[in-house]
Amino acid sequence: MNVLVLHAHPVGASFNAGLHRMIVERLTAAGHTVDDCDLYAEDFDPRMTRQERLDYHNARGPADPVASYVGRLLRADALVLSYPVWNYGFPAILKGFFDRVFLPGVSFKLVNGKVQPSLHNIVKVAAVTTYGGSRFRAMLMGDPPRKLIKRMLRATVKPGAPVSYLAHYAMNLSTIETRKAFMAKVAASMDAF
């Protein structure tokens, strides 16, 4: 399978970066082709320009500022996201990727004013993430990142595609043991991907 790995963390020595490296290694060892998209390393600009917004509903083409990212997304069979949750949301760089790349004609079509998801080349999705706070605190806030993956992204990809969400909560109180246990869980998930 051709797996697009989207990673969004600016610190190469972080636990999140370690998870990202392990995800790529395990998927590669399992025989997958991995397109490793480290958004910070690639200096992805999350800001939608005025012209991009004006052209939002126009047909996509090679002149689009994000055409290369659209191509990578459309060539992928699966998507793995690796990111931290900050302020109960995606890091801005990852949110900007969704805003600028998941476009009409790419991830959905507008038919008579209604949205029809169309990113059906993606047959499997996994998110690997960390939260500073507890699961309880995230639930009190409605856990928006989990809902975005488990509901919005699930509705955008091939119908019936499996979507997994692996989260290490309470990173602020984590220990070597809790981090090792989470890494083992992620490793097993990527080995079976």
Secondary structure, DSSP 8 states (H G I E B T S, - for coil): -EEEEEE--S-TTSHHHHHHHHHHHHHHHTT-EEEEEETTTTT------HHHHHTTTS---TTSTTHHHHHHHHH-SEEEEEEEEBTTB--HHHHHHHHHHS-BTTTEEEETTEEEE-BTT--EEEEEEEESS-HHHHHHTT-HHHHIIIIIIHHHBSTT--EEEEEE--GGG--HHHHHHHHHHHHHHHHT-
